[in-house]
Amino acid sequence: MLALSQDLSQNRPAEAREHVRRFHELFFTLSPDKSAIEHNIRRALLLADKSAYNYYTDFSEKGYYNRIIAGNINQVLQVDSVVCDFDRYPYRATTHARQMIIRQSNVTERSLVTTCRLLNASRSDDNPNGFTIEGFTILGNKDIQTIKR
């Protein structure tokens, strides 16, 4: 039993990075399909607190998701790195990622930098890594380049 508990604690940093990576992929990878957007956002919000929900409602109120659907835009997120600080609890995580916004006429590459804290939580089918993201904040989201198609 002791060996099993040591293995679980040693794996915790990898689980934390995977939790943050999965949240970002679900929250920021979008297709021009309302039900697909709602499904991914709903799954992402199970991994986070109200801070992520606040971003979702803000984007929704500004018509962001409707513009993705109307413009037939695909948005793909690729996480470059997730750096977690396990020296203090709640754990801090910073994520660097690239977004590809794919339109019929061009592809825009954007850099995305976010930060959050990770709280230990119960594991479940909806939250297999057993963390909750709190204090989710987008620090930067700027264009890198646009390529004509």
DSSP file (Angstrom, degrees, kcal/mol; ACC not computed):
  #  RESIDUE AA STRUCTURE BP1 BP2  ACC     N-H-->O    O-->H-N    N-H-->O    O-->H-N    TCO  KAPPA ALPHA  PHI   PSI    X-CA   Y-CA   Z-CA
    1    1 A M     >        0   0    0      0, 0.0     4,-2.0     0, 0.0     5,-0.2   0.000 360.0 360.0 360.0 -39.7    0.0    0.0    0.0
    2    2 A L  H  >  +     0   0    0      1,-0.2     4,-2.2     2,-0.2     5,-0.2   0.901 360.0  52.9 -61.9 -41.4    2.9    2.4    0.8
    3    3 A A  H  > S+     0   0    0      1,-0.2     4,-2.1     2,-0.2    -1,-0.2   0.895 107.9  51.7 -61.4 -40.0    4.4    1.8   -2.6
    4    4 A L  H  > S+     0   0    0      1,-0.2     4,-2.0     2,-0.2    -1,-0.2   0.915 109.6  48.3 -64.1 -43.6    1.1    2.7   -4.3
    5    5 A S  H  X S+     0   0    0     -4,-2.0     4,-2.1     1,-0.2    -1,-0.2   0.860 110.7  51.6 -67.2 -35.0    0.7    6.0   -2.4
    6    6 A Q  H  X S+     0   0    0     -4,-2.2     4,-2.2     2,-0.2    -1,-0.2   0.911 108.8  50.9 -67.0 -40.9    4.3    7.0   -3.3
    7    7 A D  H  X S+     0   0    0     -4,-2.1     4,-1.4     1,-0.2    -2,-0.2   0.903 109.9  50.6 -61.7 -41.5    3.7    6.3   -6.9
    8    8 A L  H  X S+     0   0    0     -4,-2.0     4,-0.5     1,-0.2    -1,-0.2   0.915 111.7  46.4 -63.8 -43.5    0.5    8.4   -6.8
    9    9 A S  H >< S+     0   0    0     -4,-2.1     3,-0.7     1,-0.2    -1,-0.2   0.854 110.2  53.5 -70.0 -33.0    2.3   11.4   -5.2
   10   10 A Q  H 3< S+     0   0    0     -4,-2.2     4,-0.3     1,-0.2    -1,-0.2   0.813 108.9  50.3 -68.3 -28.3    5.2   11.2   -7.6
   11   11 A N  H 3X S+     0   0    0     -4,-1.4     4,-2.2     1,-0.2     3,-0.3   0.554  84.3  93.8 -85.3  -8.7    2.8   11.3  -10.5
   12   12 A R  H <X S+     0   0    0     -3,-0.7     4,-2.5    -4,-0.5    -1,-0.2   0.865  80.7  52.9 -58.1 -42.9    1.0   14.4   -9.2
   13   13 A P  H  > S+     0   0    0      0, 0.0     4,-2.2     0, 0.0    -1,-0.2   0.913 111.1  47.3 -60.3 -40.5    3.0   17.0  -11.1
   14   14 A A  H  > S+     0   0    0     -3,-0.3     4,-2.2    -4,-0.3    -2,-0.2   0.897 112.0  50.5 -66.0 -39.4    2.3   15.2  -14.4
   15   15 A E  H  X S+     0   0    0     -4,-2.2     4,-2.4     2,-0.2    -1,-0.2   0.887 109.0  52.0 -64.8 -38.5   -1.4   15.0  -13.5
   16   16 A A  H  X S+     0   0    0     -4,-2.5     4,-2.3     2,-0.2     5,-0.2   0.942 110.7  46.7 -63.3 -47.6   -1.4   18.7  -12.8
   17   17 A R  H  X S+     0   0    0     -4,-2.2     4,-2.6     1,-0.2    -1,-0.2   0.903 113.3  49.3 -62.0 -40.4    0.1   19.6  -16.1
   18   18 A E  H  X S+     0   0    0     -4,-2.2     4,-2.8     2,-0.2    -1,-0.2   0.882 108.7  53.5 -66.4 -37.9   -2.3   17.3  -17.9
   19   19 A H  H  X S+     0   0    0     -4,-2.4     4,-2.2     2,-0.2    -2,-0.2   0.941 112.8  42.9 -60.6 -48.3   -5.3   18.8  -16.1
   20   20 A V  H  X S+     0   0    0     -4,-2.3     4,-2.2     2,-0.2    -2,-0.2   0.913 114.4  50.9 -65.7 -43.3   -4.3   22.3  -17.2
   21   21 A R  H  X S+     0   0    0     -4,-2.6     4,-2.4    -5,-0.2    -2,-0.2   0.928 111.1  48.2 -59.5 -46.3   -3.5   21.2  -20.7
   22   22 A R  H  X S+     0   0    0     -4,-2.8     4,-2.5     1,-0.2     5,-0.2   0.900 109.3  52.8 -64.6 -41.6   -6.8   19.4  -21.1
   23   23 A F  H  X S+     0   0    0     -4,-2.2     4,-2.7    -5,-0.2     5,-0.2   0.947 111.2  46.7 -57.3 -48.8   -8.8   22.4  -19.8
   24   24 A H  H  X S+     0   0    0     -4,-2.2     4,-2.5     1,-0.2     5,-0.3   0.905 111.5  51.0 -62.6 -42.4   -7.1   24.7  -22.3
   25   25 A E  H  X S+     0   0    0     -4,-2.4     4,-1.6     1,-0.2    -1,-0.2   0.923 115.5  42.1 -61.9 -43.7   -7.7   22.3  -25.2
   26   26 A L  H  < S+     0   0    0     -4,-2.5    -2,-0.2    -5,-0.2    -1,-0.2   0.899 118.5  44.7 -69.1 -40.3  -11.4   22.0  -24.3
   27   27 A F  H  < S+     0   0    0     -4,-2.7    -2,-0.2    -5,-0.2    -1,-0.2   0.835 124.5  29.6 -75.9 -34.1  -11.9   25.7  -23.6
   28   28 A F  H  < S+     0   0    0     -4,-2.5     2,-0.8    -5,-0.2    -2,-0.2   0.561  94.9  88.7-110.3 -10.4  -10.1   27.1  -26.6
   29   29 A T     <  +     0   0    0     -4,-1.6     2,-0.4    -5,-0.3    47,-0.2  -0.822  60.9 170.2 -90.7 114.9  -10.4   24.5  -29.4
   30   30 A L  B     -A   75   0A   0     45,-2.0    45,-3.3    -2,-0.8    -3,-0.0  -0.953  24.0-164.0-131.8 142.8  -13.6   25.5  -31.1
   31   31 A S        -     0   0    0     -2,-0.4     2,-2.3     2,-0.3     6,-0.2  -0.831  42.9 -98.8-117.8 162.4  -15.4   24.4  -34.3
   32   32 A P  S    S+     0   0    0      0, 0.0     2,-0.4     0, 0.0    42,-0.1  -0.206  91.2 103.9 -78.7  52.8  -18.2   26.3  -36.0
   33   33 A D     >  -     0   0    0     -2,-2.3     4,-2.6     1,-0.1    -2,-0.3  -0.968  62.5-150.2-136.8 115.2  -20.9   24.1  -34.5
   34   34 A K  H  > S+     0   0    0     -2,-0.4     4,-2.6     1,-0.2     5,-0.2   0.882  97.9  48.2 -55.1 -44.7  -22.9   25.3  -31.6
   35   35 A S  H  > S+     0   0    0      1,-0.2     4,-2.3     2,-0.2    -1,-0.2   0.873 111.7  50.0 -68.7 -35.0  -23.5   21.9  -30.0
   36   36 A A  H  > S+     0   0    0     -3,-0.2     4,-2.5     2,-0.2     5,-0.2   0.909 111.7  48.8 -67.1 -41.8  -19.7   21.1  -30.2
   37   37 A I  H  X S+     0   0    0     -4,-2.6     4,-2.7     2,-0.2     5,-0.3   0.953 113.3  46.4 -60.8 -49.8  -18.8   24.4  -28.6
   38   38 A E  H  X S+     0   0    0     -4,-2.6     4,-2.5    -5,-0.2    -2,-0.2   0.893 112.1  51.4 -61.5 -40.1  -21.3   23.9  -25.8
   39   39 A H  H  X S+     0   0    0     -4,-2.3     4,-2.0    -5,-0.2    -1,-0.2   0.941 113.6  42.9 -63.0 -48.8  -20.1   20.3  -25.3
   40   40 A N  H  X S+     0   0    0     -4,-2.5     4,-2.5     2,-0.2    -2,-0.2   0.911 115.2  49.0 -65.9 -42.4  -16.4   21.3  -25.0
   41   41 A I  H  X S+     0   0    0     -4,-2.7     4,-2.8    -5,-0.2    -1,-0.2   0.922 109.8  52.0 -63.6 -43.3  -17.1   24.3  -22.8
   42   42 A R  H  X S+     0   0    0     -4,-2.5     4,-0.9    -5,-0.3    -1,-0.2   0.920 111.9  46.3 -59.0 -43.9  -19.3   22.3  -20.5
   43   43 A R  H  < S+     0   0    0     -4,-2.0     3,-0.5     1,-0.2     4,-0.3   0.893 112.9  50.2 -65.9 -39.7  -16.5   19.7  -20.1
   44   44 A A  H >< S+     0   0    0     -4,-2.5     3,-1.8     1,-0.2     4,-0.2   0.906 105.3  56.4 -64.5 -41.3  -13.9   22.4  -19.6
   45   45 A L  H >< S+     0   0    0     -4,-2.8     3,-0.9     1,-0.3    -1,-0.2   0.714  95.3  65.8 -68.1 -19.2  -15.9   24.1  -16.9
   46   46 A L  T 3< S+     0   0    0     -4,-0.9    -1,-0.3    -3,-0.5    -2,-0.2   0.679 101.5  51.6 -70.6 -16.1  -16.1   20.9  -14.9
   47   47 A L  T <  S+     0   0    0     -3,-1.8    86,-2.3    -4,-0.3     2,-0.3   0.415 113.1  44.0 -98.1  -0.4  -12.3   21.3  -14.4
   48   48 A A  B <  S-b  133   0A   0     -3,-0.9    86,-0.2    84,-0.2     2,-0.1  -0.843  74.8-113.2-141.0 171.1  -12.4   24.9  -13.2
   49   49 A D    >>  -     0   0    0     84,-2.4     3,-1.1    -2,-0.3     4,-1.1  -0.122  58.3 -69.1 -93.4-164.6  -14.1   27.3  -10.9
   50   50 A K  H 3> S+     0   0    0      1,-0.3     4,-2.6     2,-0.2     5,-0.2   0.689 120.2  76.0 -64.7 -20.3  -16.2   30.3  -11.6
   51   51 A S  H 3> S+     0   0    0      1,-0.2     4,-1.2     2,-0.2    -1,-0.3   0.887 100.3  42.8 -61.4 -37.7  -13.2   32.3  -13.0
   52   52 A A  H <> S+     0   0    0     -3,-1.1     4,-2.3    81,-0.2    -1,-0.2   0.889 111.8  54.6 -72.4 -39.8  -13.3   30.2  -16.2
   53   53 A Y  H  X S+     0   0    0     -4,-1.1     4,-2.8     1,-0.2     5,-0.2   0.879 103.2  56.9 -60.0 -37.6  -17.1   30.5  -16.3
   54   54 A N  H  X S+     0   0    0     -4,-2.6     4,-2.1     2,-0.2    -1,-0.2   0.896 106.9  48.2 -62.3 -40.0  -16.8   34.3  -16.1
   55   55 A Y  H  X S+     0   0    0     -4,-1.2     4,-2.9     2,-0.2     5,-0.2   0.924 110.9  52.0 -63.4 -43.4  -14.6   34.3  -19.2
   56   56 A Y  H  X S+     0   0    0     -4,-2.3     4,-2.6     1,-0.2    -2,-0.2   0.937 111.6  44.7 -58.9 -48.3  -17.1   32.0  -21.0
   57   57 A T  H  X S+     0   0    0     -4,-2.8     4,-2.8     2,-0.2    -1,-0.2   0.881 113.1  51.8 -66.7 -36.1  -20.0   34.3  -20.2
   58   58 A D  H  X S+     0   0    0     -4,-2.1     4,-1.7    -5,-0.2    -2,-0.2   0.941 112.2  45.2 -63.6 -47.3  -18.0   37.4  -21.2
   59   59 A F  H  <>S+     0   0    0     -4,-2.9     5,-2.5     1,-0.2     6,-0.3   0.908 114.7  50.1 -60.7 -41.7  -17.1   35.8  -24.6
   60   60 A S  H ><5S+     0   0    0     -4,-2.6     3,-1.6    -5,-0.2    -2,-0.2   0.930 109.1  49.6 -63.1 -47.5  -20.7   34.8  -25.0
   61   61 A E  H 3<5S+     0   0    0     -4,-2.8    -1,-0.2     1,-0.3    -2,-0.2   0.808 108.7  53.6 -64.0 -29.7  -22.1   38.2  -24.3
   62   62 A K  T 3<5S-     0   0    0     -4,-1.7    -1,-0.3    -5,-0.2    -2,-0.2   0.448 117.4-114.4 -84.9   0.7  -19.7   39.8  -26.7
   63   63 A G  T <>5 +     0   0    0     -3,-1.6     4,-2.2    -4,-0.2    -3,-0.2   0.658  70.0 140.6  80.0  17.2  -20.9   37.4  -29.5
   64   64 A Y  H  ><S+     0   0    0     -5,-2.5     4,-1.7     1,-0.2    -4,-0.2   0.930  73.1  42.8 -59.5 -49.5  -17.5   35.6  -29.8
   65   65 A Y  H  > S+     0   0    0     -6,-0.3     4,-2.0     1,-0.2    -1,-0.2   0.868 112.5  53.7 -68.3 -36.5  -19.0   32.1  -30.2
   66   66 A N  H  > S+     0   0    0      1,-0.2     4,-3.0     2,-0.2    -1,-0.2   0.876 107.5  51.7 -64.6 -36.8  -21.7   33.4  -32.6
   67   67 A R  H  X S+     0   0    0     -4,-2.2     4,-2.4     2,-0.2    -1,-0.2   0.865 107.3  52.9 -67.6 -35.5  -19.0   34.9  -34.8
   68   68 A I  H  <>S+     0   0    0     -4,-1.7     5,-2.4     2,-0.2     4,-0.3   0.922 114.4  42.3 -63.7 -43.1  -17.1   31.6  -34.9
   69   69 A I  H ><5S+     0   0    0     -4,-2.0     3,-1.1     3,-0.2    -2,-0.2   0.953 117.2  45.4 -68.4 -50.3  -20.3   29.9  -36.1
   70   70 A A  H 3<5S+     0   0    0     -4,-3.0    -2,-0.2     1,-0.3    -1,-0.2   0.855 116.4  45.7 -63.7 -36.0  -21.4   32.6  -38.5
   71   71 A G  T 3<5S-     0   0    0     -4,-2.4    33,-0.4    -5,-0.2    -1,-0.3   0.427 105.8-125.8 -87.9   1.5  -17.9   32.9  -40.0
   72   72 A N  T < 5 +     0   0    0     -3,-1.1     2,-0.4    -4,-0.3    -3,-0.2   0.931  52.4 166.8  52.8  49.9  -17.3   29.2  -40.3
   73   73 A I      < -     0   0    0     -5,-2.4     2,-0.4    -6,-0.2    -1,-0.2  -0.780  28.7-155.7-101.7 136.7  -14.1   29.6  -38.3
   74   74 A N  E     - C   0 102A   0     28,-2.2    28,-3.5    -2,-0.4     2,-0.5  -0.920   7.2-163.8-106.6 137.9  -12.1   26.7  -36.7
   75   75 A Q  E     -AC  30 101A   0    -45,-3.3   -45,-2.0    -2,-0.4     2,-0.4  -0.986   6.1-173.9-124.6 123.8   -9.9   27.5  -33.7
   76   76 A V  E     - C   0 100A   0     24,-2.6    24,-3.0    -2,-0.5     2,-0.5  -0.958   8.0-155.9-120.1 133.2   -7.2   25.0  -32.6
   77   77 A L  E     - C   0  99A   0     -2,-0.4     2,-0.5    22,-0.2    22,-0.2  -0.913   6.2-170.6-111.2 133.7   -5.1   25.4  -29.5
   78   78 A Q  E     - C   0  98A   0     20,-2.9    20,-2.7    -2,-0.5     2,-0.5  -0.977  18.7-140.5-121.7 117.4   -1.7   23.8  -29.1
   79   79 A V  E     - C   0  97A   0     -2,-0.5    18,-0.3    18,-0.2     3,-0.1  -0.643  17.6-176.7 -78.5 123.8   -0.2   23.9  -25.6
   80   80 A D  E     -     0   0A   0     16,-2.3     2,-0.3    -2,-0.5    17,-0.2   0.877  65.6  -9.1 -85.8 -44.0    3.5   24.6  -25.8
   81   81 A S  E     - C   0  96A   0     15,-2.1    15,-2.5     2,-0.0     2,-0.4  -0.994  45.1-160.5-156.8 149.0    4.2   24.4  -22.0
   82   82 A V  E     - C   0  95A   0     -2,-0.3     2,-0.6    13,-0.2    13,-0.2  -0.976  17.2-167.8-128.1 116.1    2.6   24.2  -18.6
   83   83 A V  E     - C   0  94A   0     11,-2.9    11,-2.4    -2,-0.4     2,-0.4  -0.926   6.1-169.6-109.4 121.3    4.8   25.2  -15.7
   84   84 A C  E     - C   0  93A   0     -2,-0.6     2,-0.7     9,-0.2     9,-0.2  -0.891  15.4-148.1-113.2 140.2    3.6   24.4  -12.2
   85   85 A D  E     + C   0  92A   0      7,-2.9     7,-1.2    -2,-0.4     3,-0.4  -0.924  17.3 175.7-106.7 110.3    5.0   25.6   -9.0
   86   86 A F        +     0   0    0     -2,-0.7    -1,-0.1     1,-0.2     5,-0.1   0.237  58.0  93.0 -99.6  13.0    4.5   22.9   -6.3
   87   87 A D  S    S+     0   0    0      1,-0.1     2,-0.3     5,-0.1    -1,-0.2   0.778  92.9  30.3 -76.1 -25.9    6.4   24.8   -3.5
   88   88 A R  S    S-     0   0    0     -3,-0.4     4,-0.2     2,-0.1    -1,-0.1  -0.960  90.9 -97.1-133.0 150.4    3.2   26.4   -2.2
   89   89 A Y  S    S+     0   0    0     -2,-0.3     2,-0.1     2,-0.1    30,-0.1  -0.931 104.9  47.0-110.8 137.5   -0.4   25.4   -2.0
   90   90 A P  S    S-     0   0    0      0, 0.0    29,-0.2     0, 0.0     2,-0.1   0.514 101.8-126.7 -67.1 148.5   -2.6   26.2   -3.9
   91   91 A Y  E     - D   0 118A   0     27,-1.5    27,-3.0    -2,-0.1     2,-0.4  -0.394  17.0-135.5 -70.3 141.5   -0.2   25.3   -6.8
   92   92 A R  E     -CD  85 117A   0     -7,-1.2    -7,-2.9    25,-0.2     2,-0.4  -0.786  20.7-171.4 -98.5 142.3    0.4   28.0   -9.4
   93   93 A A  E     -CD  84 116A   0     23,-2.7    23,-2.0    -2,-0.4     2,-0.4  -0.999   9.5-167.0-135.4 137.4    0.4   27.1  -13.1
   94   94 A T  E     -CD  83 115A   0    -11,-2.4   -11,-2.9    -2,-0.4     2,-0.4  -0.987  11.7-160.6-121.9 132.4    1.4   29.2  -16.1
   95   95 A T  E     -CD  82 114A   0     19,-2.5    19,-2.2    -2,-0.4     2,-0.5  -0.938   8.9-167.0-118.7 134.2    0.5   28.0  -19.6
   96   96 A H  E     +CD  81 113A   0    -15,-2.5   -16,-2.3    -2,-0.4   -15,-2.1  -0.982  25.4 157.2-115.4 128.6    2.0   29.1  -22.9
   97   97 A A  E     -CD  79 112A   0     15,-2.7    15,-2.9    -2,-0.5     2,-0.4  -0.931  35.4-128.7-145.7 166.5    0.1   28.1  -26.0
   98   98 A R  E     -CD  78 111A   0    -20,-2.7   -20,-2.9    -2,-0.3     2,-0.4  -0.980  17.3-155.4-120.9 135.0   -0.5   28.9  -29.7
   99   99 A Q  E     -CD  77 110A   0     11,-2.6    11,-2.7    -2,-0.4     2,-0.6  -0.899   1.0-158.0-106.5 136.1   -4.0   29.4  -31.2
  100  100 A M  E     -CD  76 109A   0    -24,-3.0   -24,-2.6    -2,-0.4     2,-0.8  -0.971   5.0-163.7-111.5 117.4   -4.6   28.8  -34.9
  101  101 A I  E     -CD  75 108A   0      7,-3.1     7,-2.5    -2,-0.6     2,-0.7  -0.896  12.1-159.9-103.9 109.0   -7.7   30.7  -36.0
  102  102 A I  E     +CD  74 107A   0    -28,-3.5   -28,-2.2    -2,-0.8     2,-0.2  -0.810  17.0 168.7-103.2 112.4   -8.5   29.1  -39.4
  103  103 A R        -     0   0    0      3,-3.0   -30,-0.1    -2,-0.7   -31,-0.1  -0.673  48.6-106.2-111.4 169.2  -10.8   31.1  -41.7
  104  104 A Q  S    S+     0   0    0    -33,-0.4     3,-0.1    -2,-0.2    -1,-0.1   0.863 120.3  36.2 -63.6 -34.6  -11.6   30.5  -45.4
  105  105 A S  S    S-     0   0    0      1,-0.2    44,-2.7    43,-0.1     2,-0.3   0.737 127.6  -4.5 -93.5 -24.8   -9.3   33.4  -46.4
  106  106 A N  E     - E   0 148A   0     42,-0.3    -3,-3.0    43,-0.2     2,-0.4  -0.971  54.5-123.3-159.4 171.1   -6.5   33.2  -43.9
  107  107 A V  E     -DE 102 147A   0     40,-2.4    40,-2.8    -2,-0.3     2,-0.5  -0.995  23.5-159.5-124.6 123.5   -5.0   31.5  -40.8
  108  108 A T  E     -DE 101 146A   0     -7,-2.5    -7,-3.1    -2,-0.4     2,-0.5  -0.903   3.2-155.3-106.0 128.1   -4.1   33.7  -37.8
  109  109 A E  E     -DE 100 145A   0     36,-3.2    35,-3.6    -2,-0.5    36,-1.5  -0.891  17.3-177.9-102.2 129.4   -1.6   32.4  -35.3
  110  110 A R  E     -DE  99 143A   0    -11,-2.7   -11,-2.6    -2,-0.5     2,-0.4  -0.919  23.2-131.1-125.2 150.0   -1.9   33.9  -31.8
  111  111 A S  E     -DE  98 142A   0     31,-2.9    31,-1.4    -2,-0.3     2,-0.4  -0.845  22.4-164.0 -98.3 141.3    0.1   33.4  -28.6
  112  112 A L  E     -DE  97 141A   0    -15,-2.9   -15,-2.7    -2,-0.4     2,-0.4  -0.992   8.8-177.8-127.7 128.8   -1.9   32.7  -25.5
  113  113 A V  E     +DE  96 140A   0     27,-2.8    26,-2.2    -2,-0.4    27,-1.9  -0.995  12.2 168.9-127.4 126.2   -0.5   33.0  -22.0
  114  114 A T  E     -DE  95 138A   0    -19,-2.2   -19,-2.5    -2,-0.4     2,-0.3  -0.887  16.2-159.2-131.5 163.1   -2.6   32.2  -18.9
  115  115 A T  E     +DE  94 137A   0     22,-2.4    22,-2.7    -2,-0.3     2,-0.3  -0.970  18.3 153.9-138.1 156.2   -2.2   31.6  -15.2
  116  116 A C  E     -D   93   0A   0    -23,-2.0   -23,-2.7    -2,-0.3     2,-0.3  -0.964  35.7-112.9-163.7 174.2   -4.2   29.8  -12.6
  117  117 A R  E     -DE  92 134A   0     17,-2.9    17,-2.8    -2,-0.3     2,-0.5  -0.909  25.3-139.8-116.2 150.6   -4.0   28.1   -9.3
  118  118 A L  E     -DE  91 133A   0    -27,-3.0   -27,-1.5    -2,-0.3     2,-0.4  -0.949  13.8-167.9-115.9 127.5   -4.7   24.4   -8.8
  119  119 A L  E     - E   0 132A   0     13,-2.6    13,-2.1    -2,-0.5     2,-0.2  -0.877  29.8-110.5-107.4 143.2   -6.6   23.0   -5.8
  120  120 A N  E     + E   0 131A   0     -2,-0.4     2,-0.3    11,-0.2    11,-0.3  -0.507  47.4 171.2 -67.1 140.5   -6.7   19.3   -4.9
  121  121 A A        -     0   0    0      9,-2.4     2,-0.1    -2,-0.2    11,-0.0  -0.900  38.5 -76.3-143.9 170.6  -10.2   17.9   -5.6
  122  122 A S        -     0   0    0     -2,-0.3     8,-0.2     1,-0.1     2,-0.2  -0.455  48.6-118.1 -69.9 143.1  -11.9   14.5   -5.6
  123  123 A R        +     0   0    0      7,-0.2     2,-0.3    -2,-0.1    -1,-0.1  -0.578  44.9 155.5 -79.8 146.0  -11.3   12.4   -8.7
  124  124 A S        -     0   0    0      3,-1.3     6,-0.2    -2,-0.2     3,-0.1  -0.931  59.4 -90.3-155.4 175.8  -14.3   11.5  -10.9
  125  125 A D  S    S+     0   0    0     -2,-0.3    -1,-0.1     1,-0.2    -2,-0.0   0.865 130.2  45.4 -61.4 -34.8  -15.1   10.5  -14.4
  126  126 A D  S    S+     0   0    0      1,-0.3    -1,-0.2     2,-0.1   -80,-0.1   0.707 126.6  29.6 -80.5 -20.6  -15.5   14.2  -15.2
  127  127 A N    >   +     0   0    0     -3,-0.1    -3,-1.3     1,-0.1     3,-1.0  -0.597  68.3 166.1-138.6  72.5  -12.3   15.2  -13.3
  128  128 A P  T 3  S+     0   0    0      0, 0.0    -1,-0.1     0, 0.0    -5,-0.1   0.726  74.9  53.8 -68.4 -22.0   -9.9   12.2  -13.5
  129  129 A N  T 3  S-     0   0    0      2,-0.1    -6,-0.1  -114,-0.1    -8,-0.1   0.619 103.3-127.8 -89.1 -11.9   -6.8   14.1  -12.4
  130  130 A G    <   +     0   0    0     -3,-1.0    -9,-2.4     1,-0.2     2,-0.3   0.912  63.3 118.3  71.5  44.1   -8.4   15.4   -9.2
  131  131 A F  E     - E   0 120A   0    -11,-0.3     2,-0.4    -9,-0.1    -1,-0.2  -0.943  48.1-150.4-132.6 158.0   -7.7   19.1   -9.5
  132  132 A T  E     - E   0 119A   0    -13,-2.1   -13,-2.6    -2,-0.3     2,-0.4  -0.999  18.1-136.1-125.9 129.9   -9.8   22.3   -9.7
  133  133 A I  E     +bE  48 118A   0    -86,-2.3   -84,-2.4    -2,-0.4     2,-0.3  -0.701  29.6 177.9 -80.8 130.0   -8.5   25.3  -11.6
  134  134 A E  E     + E   0 117A   0    -17,-2.8   -17,-2.9    -2,-0.4    -2,-0.0  -0.944  57.2  23.5-129.9 156.3   -9.2   28.5   -9.7
  135  135 A G  E    S-     0   0A   0     -2,-0.3     2,-0.2   -19,-0.2    -1,-0.1   0.844  75.5-172.9  62.4  34.8   -8.3   32.1  -10.4
  136  136 A F  E     +     0   0A   0     -3,-0.2     2,-0.4   -20,-0.1   -20,-0.2  -0.430   7.6 176.6 -63.8 128.1   -8.0   31.5  -14.2
  137  137 A T  E     - E   0 115A   0    -22,-2.7   -22,-2.4    -2,-0.2     2,-0.7  -0.998  30.9-138.3-139.4 132.8   -6.6   34.6  -15.9
  138  138 A I  E     + E   0 114A   0     -2,-0.4   -24,-0.3   -24,-0.2     3,-0.1  -0.824  21.8 179.3 -88.2 114.3   -5.6   35.3  -19.5
  139  139 A L  E     -     0   0A   0    -26,-2.2     2,-0.3    -2,-0.7   -25,-0.2   0.820  65.3  -0.2 -85.0 -34.3   -2.4   37.3  -19.3
  140  140 A G  E     + E   0 113A   0    -27,-1.9   -27,-2.8     2,-0.0    -1,-0.3  -0.983  48.2 171.0-158.8 144.3   -1.9   37.7  -23.0
  141  141 A N  E     + E   0 112A   0     -2,-0.3     2,-0.3   -29,-0.2   -29,-0.2  -0.670  28.8 153.9-154.7  91.2   -3.5   36.8  -26.3
  142  142 A K  E     - E   0 111A   0    -31,-1.4   -31,-2.9    -2,-0.2     2,-0.1  -0.906  45.4 -98.5-130.5 153.8   -1.9   38.5  -29.3
  143  143 A D  E     + E   0 110A   0     -2,-0.3   -33,-0.3   -33,-0.2     3,-0.1  -0.391  28.2 178.8 -66.1 138.3   -1.4   37.9  -33.0
  144  144 A I  E     -     0   0A   0    -35,-3.6     2,-0.3     1,-0.4   -34,-0.2   0.760  66.6 -25.2-101.2 -49.6    1.9   36.5  -34.1
  145  145 A Q  E     - E   0 109A   0    -36,-1.5   -36,-3.2     2,-0.0    -1,-0.4  -0.989  47.1-141.0-161.1 158.6    1.2   36.3  -37.8
  146  146 A T  E     - E   0 108A   0     -2,-0.3     2,-0.5   -38,-0.2   -38,-0.2  -0.998  17.2-163.3-126.1 129.7   -1.6   36.0  -40.4
  147  147 A I  E     - E   0 107A   0    -40,-2.8   -40,-2.4    -2,-0.4     2,-0.1  -0.954  17.8-129.4-116.4 125.6   -1.1   33.8  -43.5
  148  148 A K  E       E   0 106A   0     -2,-0.5   -42,-0.3   -42,-0.2   -43,-0.1  -0.396 360.0 360.0 -67.8 148.4   -3.3   34.2  -46.6
  149  149 A R              0   0    0    -44,-2.7   -43,-0.2    -2,-0.1    -1,-0.1   0.389 360.0 360.0-108.1 360.0   -4.8   31.0  -47.9
